[in-house]
Amino acid sequence: MSTATTPPAAAPKGPSAWGSALESIGLPLLALAGAVLMFGFFVWLGGTSPVETWVLLFKGAFGDAFSWQNTLQRAAPLMLTALCVAIPQRAGLMVIGGEGALVLGGLGCAGLPYLFAPPQGVAGTAMVLAAGALCGAAWVALVGVLRQYRGVNETISSLLMGYLAIGLFKHFVEGPMRDPSSLNKPSTLPLPESNLLGLIPGYEVHWGLVWGVIACLLAGIWLHGTTHGFSTRVVGGNARAARLVGLPVPALVITACAVGGGSAGLAGAIEVAAVHTNANASLMAGLGYTGILVSFVARHNPIAVIPVAILFGGFGAAGSLLQRRLDLPDASVLVLQGFAFVLILASEALRGRLGELWRGRTPAPAATTPPSASPSPSSPSVNSAAPVGTAQEAA
């Protein structure tokens, strides 16, 4: 005799989904708002009006067409350096070596003409950009190799390798690759004019912005629309389970590191080909470190990296206006970025709790217990504590 079983009631999905969306969007926004308030308090301690500071901060970033162009030009490398953190993180690694990959990418871009003369036009520009991307990809892929085959913590190794990359950059720029005509500021030979990355027609913004947006979109499509990207996210969620189902975990991790490093290397190559025309100390402007913050604010989502990079590009663009109008140092916006980074990390303590608060305000559905069917006199009694096989035989 078969016993009818009542399927368990499905858990309500509405409050949980709303709570997750509230956390993903609300927490970064609250952290950024708190950083702006703390920055206002910081300048107020120095005798500057915080309201005037906030107004100039907005005007310098988004106040007019010139501000927008300056913001977008600064946002282009941030999109690419943020991918150096976001993509490996989806594979379960926290890589913070984007600064090293960026400077090596710039060095590779400027160093290609030392090996051979690239062709003129678009083909030559693509070659110098590809050289920078390959240098960054190889450098950060080494972080994945150390993690997978030697068990070296990727956060520490990527940070230390970033300092090593900066040392290599200084050695070559100030030594074997130095332009003899660069006296006060050592630099490499300038790229041929035909290999430089020009401006978008009608705008004072170089084509690096388009490269950054395309890279973010392609990374988002790859992670969420392809089998390889899904496998990478499975590895990041549970590497042990990925091994059990037969996924090539080392190859996926190293590939994610290479893609992220290639993005940061491309950022350095674009800075050389579109802004500086050669490799010099100006490349070490902290763009790789700011990319870490951009990735965290975007929750390591390549698509969300685009607006967040524009926001932080605006912060950097407003620094000169704060210096001219309020006599604040141009680097004062770094204090704002520091406040934002600390509050973003602190907001992680609230992750998971906003959903609980949401569920706490929503009345839980009343649980209904189905009436237990009394055994008929003709049916044998089955002990509820008996094993499943015994119960089925008795039935």
VOGU-3710 file (C-alpha; in Angstrom, 3 decimals, decimal comma):
1> mstattppaa> 0,000/0,000/0,000  1,545/3,314/-1,068  1,532/6,250/1,282  0,794/9,703/-0,202  3,456/12,263/0,604  2,964/15,997/0,616  5,752/17,914/-1,127  7,387/20,609/1,007  6,176/24,130/0,437  8,465/26,234/-1,712
11> apkgpsawgs> 10,240/29,022/0,131  9,153/32,525/-0,865  11,604/34,105/-3,287  10,427/37,695/-3,308  11,946/39,067/-0,076  15,208/37,210/-0,604  15,610/38,508/-4,150  14,783/42,069/-3,118  17,212/41,822/-0,203  20,019/40,601/-2,459
21> alesiglpll> 19,400/43,411/-4,951  19,319/45,937/-2,118  22,682/44,716/-0,872  24,349/44,662/-4,298  23,268/48,209/-5,155  22,614/49,890/-1,838  25,785/49,007/0,051  28,245/50,433/-2,519  26,117/53,564/-2,886  25,992/54,053/0,885
31> alagavlmfg> 29,751/53,532/1,097  30,413/56,119/-1,632  28,034/58,599/-0,014  29,785/58,080/3,307  33,169/58,621/1,648  32,011/61,936/0,174  30,736/63,051/3,582  33,986/62,057/5,270  35,950/63,908/2,599  33,874/67,023/3,298
41> ffvwlggtsp> 34,653/66,698/7,000  38,329/66,219/6,150  38,575/69,473/4,154  36,469/71,276/6,784  39,186/70,518/9,337  41,571/72,442/7,073  39,276/75,471/6,939  37,567/74,781/3,592  33,832/74,750/3,089  32,649/71,153/2,530
51> vetwvllfkg> 29,605/72,293/0,518  31,794/74,271/-1,870  34,107/71,277/-2,120  31,241/68,963/-3,042  29,945/71,411/-5,659  33,378/71,799/-7,259  33,896/68,051/-7,113  30,777/67,578/-9,217  31,577/70,435/-11,587  35,107/69,242/-12,153
61> afgdafswqn> 33,873/65,767/-13,025  30,593/66,303/-14,888  29,949/70,049/-15,004  30,516/70,688/-18,715  31,731/69,084/-21,927  35,390/69,655/-21,090  34,941/68,013/-17,679  33,184/65,044/-19,261  35,963/64,545/-21,782  38,600/64,708/-19,064
71> tlqraaplml> 36,594/62,246/-16,970  36,134/59,759/-19,798  39,810/59,911/-20,723  40,771/59,093/-17,135  38,147/56,349/-16,926  39,523/54,390/-19,895  42,533/52,811/-18,103  40,501/52,274/-14,922  38,091/50,008/-16,788  40,952/47,803/-17,919
81> talcvaipqr> 42,856/47,711/-14,620  39,614/46,876/-12,797  39,228/43,814/-15,040  42,621/42,653/-13,780  40,944/42,208/-10,387  37,420/41,270/-11,438  38,174/38,395/-13,832  40,595/36,433/-11,601  38,214/36,973/-8,700  35,526/35,096/-10,624
91> aglmviggeg> 37,967/32,173/-10,675  38,462/32,422/-6,904  41,682/34,478/-6,838  42,220/37,928/-5,372  44,859/39,490/-7,629  45,967/43,040/-6,826  48,934/43,310/-9,191  47,332/45,473/-11,854  49,870/48,269/-11,379  52,746/45,967/-12,269
101> alvlgglgca> 50,953/44,592/-15,315  50,151/48,144/-16,444  53,739/49,408/-16,328  55,034/46,286/-18,066  52,333/46,691/-20,697  53,518/50,240/-21,309  57,108/49,027/-21,437  56,220/46,297/-23,926  54,349/48,757/-26,121  57,259/51,209/-26,170
111> glpylfappq> 59,828/48,423/-26,518  58,417/46,753/-29,630  60,062/49,291/-32,001  63,405/48,391/-30,384  63,014/44,866/-31,823  61,710/45,738/-35,281  59,947/48,588/-37,040  56,190/47,975/-36,860  54,212/48,740/-39,998  52,532/52,093/-40,324
121> gvagtamvla> 48,837/52,681/-39,765  46,275/50,572/-37,955  48,281/47,342/-38,245  51,277/48,842/-36,467  49,083/50,381/-33,750  47,412/47,019/-33,168  50,824/45,361/-32,877  52,171/47,745/-30,221  48,923/47,429/-28,240  49,045/43,639/-28,524
131> agalcgaawv> 52,656/43,650/-27,303  51,621/45,513/-24,165  48,664/43,205/-23,559  50,845/40,099/-23,935  53,393/41,426/-21,430  50,664/42,030/-18,851  49,026/38,666/-19,545  52,273/36,736/-19,096  53,101/38,581/-15,883  49,778/37,977/-14,116
141> alvgvlrqyr> 49,476/34,429/-15,515  52,610/33,684/-13,496  50,589/34,521/-10,382  48,084/31,807/-11,311  50,887/29,318/-11,971  52,414/29,992/-8,549  49,013/29,555/-6,934  48,091/26,318/-8,678  51,417/24,505/-8,687  53,291/25,926/-5,705
151> gvnetissll> 50,474/26,976/-3,371  51,666/30,602/-3,149  48,982/33,026/-1,992  47,956/35,047/-5,035  47,305/38,287/-3,134  50,807/38,388/-1,689  52,528/37,183/-4,841  50,709/39,646/-7,103  51,510/42,528/-4,763  55,202/41,631/-4,539
161> mgylaiglfk> 55,419/40,980/-8,276  53,941/44,439/-8,818  56,909/45,989/-7,018  59,236/43,755/-9,030  57,595/44,915/-12,264  58,079/48,550/-11,281  61,747/47,833/-10,578  62,168/46,211/-13,989  60,413/49,143/-15,604  62,760/51,658/-13,996
171> hfvegpmrdp> 65,801/49,582/-14,919  64,981/49,449/-18,628  63,655/53,002/-18,924  66,617/54,510/-17,112  69,146/52,086/-18,598  69,185/50,069/-21,825  66,073/51,634/-23,391  66,651/55,236/-22,355  66,325/57,923/-24,983  69,603/59,908/-24,919
181> sslnkpstlp> 67,669/63,141/-25,415  65,629/62,622/-22,218  67,691/64,399/-19,584  65,639/65,384/-16,550  62,936/62,758/-17,019  64,222/59,411/-18,341  62,014/57,838/-20,992  62,157/55,498/-23,935  62,240/56,554/-27,546  58,852/57,905/-28,667
191> lpesnllgli> 56,608/55,692/-30,730  56,386/56,462/-34,440  53,608/58,940/-35,066  51,846/56,503/-37,376  51,520/54,016/-34,499  49,941/56,409/-32,007  46,340/55,976/-30,898  44,331/58,961/-32,039  41,244/60,737/-30,764  37,625/59,828/-31,356
201> pgyevhwglv> 36,369/62,144/-34,128  34,605/65,157/-32,651  35,807/64,549/-29,082  38,952/65,183/-27,083  38,935/61,559/-25,906  41,268/58,920/-27,287  40,152/55,557/-28,639  41,255/53,885/-25,410  37,797/54,598/-24,002  36,238/52,463/-26,735
211> wgviacllag> 38,764/49,701/-26,083  37,920/49,770/-22,375  34,149/49,619/-22,907  34,498/46,797/-25,439  36,767/44,845/-23,093  34,256/45,131/-20,236  31,357/44,074/-22,452  33,280/41,122/-23,885  34,345/40,034/-20,396  30,735/40,155/-19,201
221> iwlhgtthgf> 29,535/38,144/-22,207  32,336/35,626/-21,731  31,639/35,089/-18,031  27,852/34,900/-18,278  27,202/33,751/-21,830  29,753/31,054/-22,606  30,496/27,576/-21,302  34,103/28,502/-20,554  33,018/31,514/-18,535  30,481/29,436/-16,620
231> strvvggnar> 33,201/26,897/-15,843  35,409/29,721/-14,568  32,649/30,897/-12,242  32,122/27,336/-11,004  35,812/27,164/-10,111  35,502/30,444/-8,238  32,471/29,172/-6,356  33,915/25,831/-5,299  37,193/24,595/-6,760  36,856/21,191/-5,109
241> aarlvglpvp> 33,447/20,596/-6,648  34,819/21,753/-10,008  37,543/19,106/-9,792  34,998/16,438/-8,901  32,971/17,165/-12,037  36,107/17,039/-14,169  36,771/20,712/-14,895  40,413/21,647/-15,695  40,834/23,909/-12,682  44,501/24,928/-13,197
251> alvitacavg> 43,933/25,840/-16,836  40,818/27,873/-16,024  42,534/29,758/-13,199  45,641/30,560/-15,234  43,489/31,647/-18,179  41,489/34,013/-15,950  44,720/35,514/-14,615  46,102/35,901/-18,130  42,943/37,627/-19,368  42,966/39,994/-16,394
261> ggsaglagai> 46,665/40,735/-16,779  46,219/41,284/-20,493  43,566/43,897/-19,743  45,903/45,792/-17,408  48,754/45,474/-19,911  46,493/46,904/-22,598  45,773/49,839/-20,281  49,492/50,573/-20,040  49,926/50,260/-23,800  47,045/52,676/-24,393
271> evaavhtnan> 48,547/55,182/-21,985  51,789/55,057/-23,984  50,220/55,080/-27,447  47,542/57,691/-26,717  48,820/59,945/-23,914  52,583/59,875/-23,272  53,920/58,586/-26,644  56,740/56,868/-24,711  57,318/54,910/-21,501  58,292/57,101/-18,554
281> aslmaglgyt> 57,643/57,479/-14,843  54,251/59,091/-15,516  52,843/55,591/-16,068  53,236/54,900/-12,348  50,234/57,055/-11,409  48,416/54,480/-9,275  45,903/53,500/-11,960  46,345/49,842/-11,105  45,601/50,458/-7,432  42,543/52,571/-8,252
291> gilvsfvarh> 41,343/49,701/-10,435  41,184/47,534/-7,308  38,733/49,960/-5,750  36,695/50,188/-8,959  36,374/46,408/-9,096  35,281/46,174/-5,473  32,648/48,879/-5,868  31,370/47,122/-8,996  31,198/43,818/-7,095  33,639/42,342/-9,651
301> npiavipvai> 31,001/42,603/-12,376  32,650/43,585/-15,688  29,533/45,398/-16,918  29,189/47,394/-13,685  32,863/48,347/-13,964  32,008/50,811/-16,762  29,912/53,335/-14,742  32,061/52,926/-11,628  35,231/53,654/-13,618  33,580/56,779/-15,029
311> lfggfgaags> 32,712/57,899/-11,498  36,265/57,479/-10,237  37,627/59,021/-13,405  35,508/62,023/-12,485  37,054/62,129/-9,029  40,504/62,259/-10,605  39,454/64,909/-13,112  38,092/67,149/-10,343  41,415/67,252/-8,515  42,843/70,064/-10,643
321> llqrrldlpd> 39,718/72,202/-10,155  39,919/71,765/-6,386  43,523/72,856/-6,565  42,773/75,991/-8,576  39,676/77,134/-6,701  40,287/75,997/-3,114  44,073/75,709/-3,050  43,806/72,041/-2,154  46,524/69,646/-3,328  45,761/67,895/-6,589
331> asvlvlqgfa> 46,273/64,577/-4,795  43,566/65,377/-2,240  41,152/63,233/-4,248  43,289/60,266/-3,226  42,009/60,852/0,296  38,485/60,533/-1,058  39,410/57,278/-2,778  40,967/56,018/0,454  37,788/56,749/2,403  35,775/54,963/-0,268
341> fvlilaseal> 38,011/51,893/-0,144  37,806/51,623/3,639  34,027/52,005/3,673  33,572/49,503/0,840  35,513/46,930/2,847  33,584/47,804/6,000  30,267/47,442/4,179  31,032/43,765/3,636  30,203/43,267/7,316  26,595/44,180/6,501
351> rgrlgelwrg> 26,360/41,827/3,542  23,759/39,185/4,240  22,116/41,163/7,025  20,010/43,517/4,933  18,214/40,524/3,501  17,522/39,295/7,023  16,085/42,678/7,965  13,883/42,573/4,856  12,671/39,102/5,669  12,091/40,146/9,266
361> rtpapaattp> 9,631/42,846/8,154  7,740/40,459/5,895  5,322/38,177/7,743  6,255/34,579/7,218  3,569/32,364/5,699  1,702/30,252/8,204  2,933/26,705/8,179  0,213/24,148/7,686  0,675/20,603/8,839  -1,242/18,056/6,815
371> psaspspssp> -3,414/15,795/8,943  -1,830/12,448/9,550  -3,734/9,625/7,967  -4,798/7,013/10,498  -3,841/3,512/9,462  -6,680/1,353/8,349  -7,311/-1,842/10,283  -6,411/-3,904/7,225  -3,049/-2,197/6,573  0,042/-3,152/8,531
381> svnsaapvgt> 1,515/-0,557/10,837  4,864/0,894/9,869  7,238/2,328/12,419  8,190/5,882/11,422  11,702/5,387/12,767  12,343/2,316/10,619  14,820/2,447/7,737  13,564/3,473/4,317  14,011/-0,011/2,893  12,047/-1,630/5,746
391> aqeaa> 9,212/0,846/5,321  8,989/0,211/1,602  8,940/-3,546/2,140  6,218/-3,173/4,741  4,205/-1,057/2,324
//
